[in-house]
Amino acid sequence: MRKQFNLPSYYRSSIISIIKQARSIEDRFRKDLTPTILNLDKLILKIARHFGFCYGVENAIEIAYRAIAENPGKKIYLISEMIHNPHVNQDLNQKGIQFLMKTNGTPLIPLEEITENDVVIIPAFGISVEILEKIKQKGPNLLIYNTTCPFVEKVWHRAESLGKKNYTVVIHGRYKHEETKATFSHARLYAPSLVIEDIREAKILAEIILGERPTEEFFDHFKNRTSDGFDPQKHLQKIGVVNQTTMLATETLEISEILRQAIIKKYGNNTEYFADTKDTLCYATWENQTALREMLNSDGDLAVIVGGYNSSNTSHLVELCEEKLPTYYIKDNEEILSINSIRHLDLHKNEVKISHNWIPSKEPVTILLSAGASCPDSLVDKVIQKLAQIFSVEDKLENALEPYIDILKNTVK
């Protein structure tokens, strides 16, 4: 049974909690990936089977609020955003937590201001070895609450074990993302390390491994993304692939296969040269993306994805949806302006814009709905309520939830 976390009431949900509890009762082993359907007459909502807060996020939030409760009157610092959701970070800030830096590393408060009488919280993404050492130097009495996701730490441990077996660690991630920075920092302590972002770069790396591209091109493509002293002729003989846990899991698998085939072509089918690291993939990322793919196999007119605009895992959900149908990436219910207009993030231009006539002129309209791993269910509730409001079907919500309420009632009996 999954651990139940003690989260503030701000995160409680009245709609999604009913759905998730009922689906969990009917599908104990989480194998049924069909979406939940709420039929609201003129509006049909299809909600992905898996979405929202994962274990790592709930664990981080619980620890952060515990740090607040246990240290009244103390200065409490958070390295950067707890998770990539503006509502979560704003609530923590309003409760007195101060952020030391932006997500891109820009300082907000100098580390020099921290004293050993203060409290420091490490975010769910983890932090680099260098920053951790600077913090620890503040003194033995400094309280540090570590909320690093266990699945991120699992990647770090695997990188360490790979290094001890003389493998080079290839990290699939966005180099400027906090988690990838942290993973790279830990990996390079034990192994030559390299960050690649996508399949295109994996193919370039494979060509360099096979000698189909000159070695000199390596640093043209991967400049500032390798550990010190990286030698492509020496360090690309034995490799293992790990990832930033919020990347597309299927893309990580494809990248691994591209590089594995290159190693086989060069050295033969010898498992000594390529490490199997599939077990480091984050289960929540995999579940959320797989559930979304399943939902995309069903009919829909458009998709709405909810999450912070700087959330990596949410952006990948959006990318999956955009392959199939019109998709709107919103941070909360306030972005739904009316039946005619919606404010949303355009991933390709990296800008928030307003689109008009986003709802097709037909009845019923079917909307596919999902959310990132850092998005509270309470926000998804508000999106559902806002959609029901603009379609003037708020009165249909209770009836639509009735089958799931019945499941809960029958279970209690």
SEKE-341602 format. One line per 2 residues: for each residue x, y, z of C-alpha. Coordinates in Angstrom, 2 decimals. Layout:
# SEKE-341602
X/Y/Z | ...
END
This chain:
# SEKE-341602
0.00/0.00/0.00 | 1.27/3.46/-0.90
2.27/5.63/2.04 | -0.26/8.28/3.05
1.33/11.68/3.50 | 0.17/14.38/5.88
-0.39/17.36/3.56 | -2.02/20.69/4.45
-5.73/21.14/3.74 | -4.79/23.51/0.90
-3.96/20.43/-1.17 | -7.14/18.47/-0.45
-9.43/17.67/-3.33 | -13.18/17.08/-3.35
-13.53/15.72/-6.90 | -10.25/14.06/-7.83
-9.86/12.37/-4.43 | -13.19/10.58/-4.96
-12.16/9.45/-8.43 | -8.69/8.31/-7.40
-9.92/6.42/-4.35 | -12.64/4.67/-6.34
-10.28/3.76/-9.19 | -7.77/2.47/-6.65
-10.40/0.17/-5.12 | -11.41/-1.22/-8.51
-7.83/-1.44/-9.79 | -5.62/-2.35/-6.86
-2.59/-3.12/-9.00 | -2.92/0.02/-11.16
-3.11/-1.96/-14.40 | -6.25/-0.41/-15.89
-5.09/2.63/-17.84 | -8.44/3.62/-19.32
-9.36/7.23/-18.51 | -12.04/8.24/-16.05
-15.07/9.69/-17.82 | -17.29/12.43/-16.39
-20.34/12.89/-18.63 | -21.67/16.41/-18.09
-24.11/16.43/-21.02 | -22.69/19.16/-23.28
-19.22/18.46/-21.91 | -17.48/15.10/-21.59
-14.30/15.07/-19.52 | -11.82/12.24/-19.92
-9.32/12.27/-17.06 | -6.06/10.33/-17.29
-5.83/7.29/-15.00 | -2.57/8.50/-13.45
-1.51/12.13/-12.95 | -0.67/14.70/-10.30
1.45/14.45/-7.15 | 3.86/11.55/-7.10
5.51/9.95/-4.07 | 8.56/12.20/-4.30
6.53/15.41/-4.47 | 4.23/14.47/-1.58
7.25/13.43/0.48 | 8.96/16.77/-0.21
5.89/18.85/0.65 | 5.28/16.94/3.89
8.89/17.48/4.99 | 8.81/21.20/4.09
5.68/21.88/6.16 | 7.10/19.82/9.00
10.22/22.02/8.92 | 7.98/25.08/9.28
6.05/23.56/12.19 | 9.16/22.37/14.03
11.10/25.63/13.81 | 8.93/28.58/14.87
10.82/31.86/14.90 | 13.77/30.54/12.91
14.85/31.66/9.47 | 14.03/28.89/7.01
15.69/28.86/3.61 | 14.82/26.75/0.58
17.62/26.30/-1.96 | 15.27/27.02/-4.88
11.69/26.13/-5.77 | 10.45/23.11/-3.82
8.84/21.74/-6.98 | 7.87/23.38/-10.26
4.44/24.63/-9.27 | 3.86/28.33/-8.53
0.98/27.71/-6.09 | 3.01/25.33/-3.93
6.01/27.66/-3.84 | 3.85/30.73/-3.15
2.18/29.00/-0.21 | 5.57/28.05/1.26
6.82/31.61/0.76 | 3.77/33.05/2.51
4.48/30.78/5.47 | 7.91/32.34/5.87
10.23/30.23/3.75 | 12.81/32.27/1.82
14.26/31.12/-1.49 | 18.05/31.28/-1.86
18.13/31.20/-5.65 | 16.01/31.01/-8.78
15.68/27.71/-10.61 | 18.35/28.81/-13.10
20.83/29.34/-10.26 | 20.57/33.13/-10.06
21.14/34.09/-6.38 | 18.28/35.75/-4.49
19.93/35.65/-1.07 | 23.70/35.24/-0.66
24.71/31.96/0.97 | 26.83/34.07/3.30
23.65/35.22/5.07 | 22.92/31.72/6.35
24.00/31.07/9.93 | 24.17/27.82/11.85
21.06/28.88/13.79 | 18.97/28.77/10.61
17.17/26.01/8.73 | 17.86/24.95/5.13
15.56/22.80/3.01 | 16.93/20.87/0.03
14.29/20.70/-2.74 | 12.87/17.57/-4.34
15.28/17.87/-7.30 | 18.28/17.63/-4.98
21.30/19.94/-5.09 | 24.86/19.78/-6.34
27.63/18.40/-4.18 | 29.32/21.82/-4.28
26.33/23.72/-2.89 | 25.74/21.10/-0.20
29.34/21.40/0.99 | 29.06/25.20/1.22
25.91/24.85/3.33 | 27.43/22.27/5.65
30.32/24.64/6.33 | 27.91/26.95/8.17
28.35/24.86/11.26 | 27.26/21.65/13.03
24.07/23.18/14.43 | 22.60/24.09/11.04
19.39/22.11/10.53 | 19.10/20.61/7.05
15.85/19.03/5.85 | 16.50/16.90/2.79
13.45/16.47/0.54 | 15.35/15.00/-2.42
13.12/12.52/-4.24 | 14.16/8.91/-3.46
14.00/8.09/-7.17 | 16.44/10.90/-7.96
18.77/9.53/-5.28 | 18.39/6.08/-6.85
19.80/7.53/-10.08 | 22.73/8.99/-8.12
23.47/5.64/-6.49 | 23.41/3.90/-9.86
25.77/6.50/-11.31 | 28.14/5.82/-8.42
28.01/2.06/-8.97 | 28.59/2.52/-12.70
31.65/4.64/-12.01 | 33.09/2.04/-9.66
32.82/-0.48/-12.52 | 34.64/1.88/-14.89
31.58/2.89/-16.90 | 31.01/6.37/-18.24
27.65/7.86/-17.21 | 25.51/9.35/-19.97
22.72/11.48/-18.47 | 19.57/12.08/-20.51
18.35/15.46/-19.30 | 18.17/19.19/-19.74
21.56/20.49/-18.67 | 20.21/23.68/-17.08
17.51/21.84/-15.09 | 18.20/21.65/-11.33
17.85/17.89/-11.19 | 20.25/17.28/-14.07
22.76/19.70/-12.55 | 22.56/17.76/-9.28
22.81/14.36/-10.97 | 25.78/15.50/-13.06
27.47/16.88/-9.95 | 27.10/13.56/-8.13
27.94/11.36/-11.13 | 31.20/13.11/-11.98
32.55/12.29/-8.51 | 32.70/8.64/-9.55
32.73/8.51/-13.33 | 33.42/10.42/-16.53
30.02/12.01/-17.19 | 28.15/13.54/-20.11
24.71/15.15/-20.52 | 22.70/14.65/-23.72
19.28/16.18/-24.27 | 17.47/14.17/-26.94
17.47/11.44/-29.58 | 19.21/13.68/-32.11
22.17/14.09/-29.77 | 22.15/10.35/-29.01
22.55/9.64/-32.72 | 25.46/12.10/-32.92
27.10/10.42/-29.94 | 26.56/6.99/-31.52
28.26/8.17/-34.73 | 31.22/9.45/-32.72
31.47/6.11/-30.87 | 31.51/4.30/-34.23
34.04/6.68/-35.77 | 31.49/7.87/-38.32
32.10/11.41/-37.09 | 35.53/12.79/-36.21
36.30/12.83/-32.50 | 36.96/16.57/-32.77
33.23/17.14/-33.28 | 32.46/15.74/-29.84
33.19/18.96/-27.99 | 31.42/21.03/-30.65
28.19/19.24/-29.73 | 28.73/18.61/-26.02
30.73/21.63/-24.91 | 30.26/22.44/-21.18
28.33/19.20/-20.70 | 31.12/16.85/-19.77
33.11/16.19/-16.63 | 36.65/17.56/-16.43
39.20/15.68/-18.50 | 36.59/13.85/-20.58
38.31/11.94/-23.37 | 35.81/10.65/-25.97
38.29/8.10/-27.36 | 38.83/6.62/-23.91
35.56/7.30/-22.09 | 33.03/6.11/-24.68
34.10/2.46/-24.57 | 31.91/1.41/-21.62
28.73/3.40/-20.95 | 25.51/3.38/-18.94
22.54/5.69/-19.41 | 20.60/7.32/-16.57
18.08/10.14/-16.81 | 16.57/13.24/-15.35
13.51/11.52/-13.88 | 11.03/13.95/-15.45
12.10/13.30/-19.06 | 10.03/11.18/-21.44
10.70/7.63/-20.26 | 10.19/6.23/-23.77
12.77/8.70/-25.09 | 15.29/7.57/-22.48
14.70/3.97/-23.55 | 15.15/4.90/-27.22
18.35/6.81/-26.45 | 19.65/3.80/-24.51
18.87/1.50/-27.42 | 20.61/3.79/-29.96
23.76/3.82/-27.85 | 23.54/0.10/-27.04
23.38/-0.75/-30.74 | 26.40/1.46/-31.41
28.36/-0.33/-28.67 | 27.30/-3.76/-30.04
28.33/-2.74/-33.55 | 31.75/-1.68/-32.29
32.51/-4.29/-29.65 | 30.14/-7.15/-30.40
27.20/-8.36/-28.32 | 29.15/-8.21/-25.08
27.15/-6.97/-22.08 | 30.36/-5.80/-20.44
30.40/-2.62/-22.53 | 26.85/-1.39/-21.97
25.11/-1.31/-18.58 | 21.38/-2.07/-18.27
19.90/0.79/-16.23 | 16.18/0.50/-17.08
15.34/0.02/-13.40 | 16.33/3.63/-12.67
13.37/5.03/-14.64 | 10.92/6.85/-12.34
7.73/4.80/-11.92 | 5.51/7.92/-11.62
6.86/9.51/-14.79 | 6.34/6.21/-16.59
2.81/5.76/-15.23 | 1.68/9.30/-15.99
3.03/9.22/-19.54 | 1.68/5.71/-20.23
-1.77/6.64/-18.91 | -1.79/9.72/-21.12
-0.85/7.68/-24.18 | -3.72/5.32/-23.41
-6.15/8.24/-23.10 | -4.93/9.64/-26.42
-6.08/6.41/-28.07 | -9.66/7.43/-27.27
-11.72/10.14/-28.94 | -11.26/13.75/-27.93
-11.63/17.23/-29.37 | -8.83/18.88/-27.40
-6.59/18.40/-24.38 | -5.97/20.53/-21.30
-2.80/19.86/-19.32 | -2.37/21.52/-15.91
1.00/22.32/-14.35 | 3.64/24.93/-13.62
5.03/26.60/-16.72 | 8.59/25.62/-15.79
7.70/21.99/-15.10 | 9.69/19.55/-17.22
7.42/16.56/-16.70 | 4.31/18.62/-17.51
5.86/19.93/-20.73 | 6.43/16.34/-21.88
2.75/15.52/-21.32 | 1.91/18.52/-23.49
4.29/17.33/-26.21 | 2.61/13.92/-26.27
-0.84/15.48/-26.62 | 0.22/17.92/-29.33
1.03/14.97/-31.58 | -2.66/14.03/-31.64
-4.92/17.04/-31.03 | -5.12/20.75/-30.04
-3.55/21.10/-26.60 | -3.65/23.89/-24.02
-1.02/24.03/-21.27 | -2.39/26.00/-18.31
-1.02/26.63/-14.82 | -4.44/26.83/-13.14
-8.16/27.46/-13.59 | -7.67/31.23/-13.87
-6.17/30.70/-17.32 | -9.56/29.57/-18.60
-10.98/32.99/-19.37 | -14.28/32.01/-21.01
-15.93/29.63/-23.43 | -14.25/31.70/-26.15
-10.78/32.43/-24.72 | -7.98/30.66/-22.88
-4.56/31.84/-21.72 | -1.89/29.17/-22.04
1.80/28.50/-22.55 | 3.03/28.01/-26.10
5.91/25.58/-25.55 | 7.46/26.22/-28.95
7.71/29.98/-28.48 | 8.08/29.75/-24.69
5.48/32.48/-24.22 | 2.08/32.76/-22.60
-0.59/33.77/-25.07 | -4.37/33.99/-25.37
-6.17/31.81/-27.90 | -9.73/32.43/-29.03
-12.39/30.03/-30.31 | -10.60/27.21/-28.54
-13.81/25.25/-27.96 | -15.21/23.64/-31.15
-18.80/24.42/-32.13 | -20.36/21.02/-31.48
-22.12/19.03/-28.79 | -20.92/17.29/-26.82
-17.33/18.54/-26.61 | -14.85/15.97/-25.31
-11.85/17.34/-23.40 | -8.91/15.18/-22.33
-7.48/16.27/-18.98 | -4.21/15.50/-17.20
-1.70/17.23/-14.94 | 1.98/17.21/-14.11
3.53/15.41/-11.13 | 3.94/18.70/-9.27
0.32/19.81/-9.70 | -1.99/19.49/-6.65
-5.26/17.63/-7.19 | -7.02/20.64/-5.68
-5.97/22.68/-8.73 | -7.32/20.01/-11.08
-10.60/20.21/-9.14 | -10.77/23.93/-9.85
-10.08/23.36/-13.55 | -12.91/20.83/-13.72
-15.23/23.24/-11.93 | -14.23/26.10/-14.25
-14.84/23.99/-17.35 | -18.24/22.96/-16.00
-19.02/26.61/-15.31 | -18.20/27.91/-18.79
-20.33/25.11/-20.29 | -23.11/25.90/-17.75
-23.19/22.29/-16.55 | -22.12/22.73/-12.91
-25.31/20.99/-11.81 | -24.26/17.82/-13.65
-21.08/17.26/-11.64 | -22.68/15.50/-8.67
-24.49/12.99/-10.88 | -21.35/12.35/-12.91
-19.46/11.50/-9.70 | -22.20/9.26/-8.34
-20.78/5.95/-9.67 | -17.45/6.65/-7.95
-19.15/7.73/-4.72 | -21.13/4.47/-4.77
-17.91/2.46/-5.02 | -16.59/4.19/-1.90
-19.87/3.67/-0.02 | -20.01/-0.03/-0.90
-16.43/-0.48/0.23 | -17.20/1.07/3.64
-20.13/-1.33/4.04
END
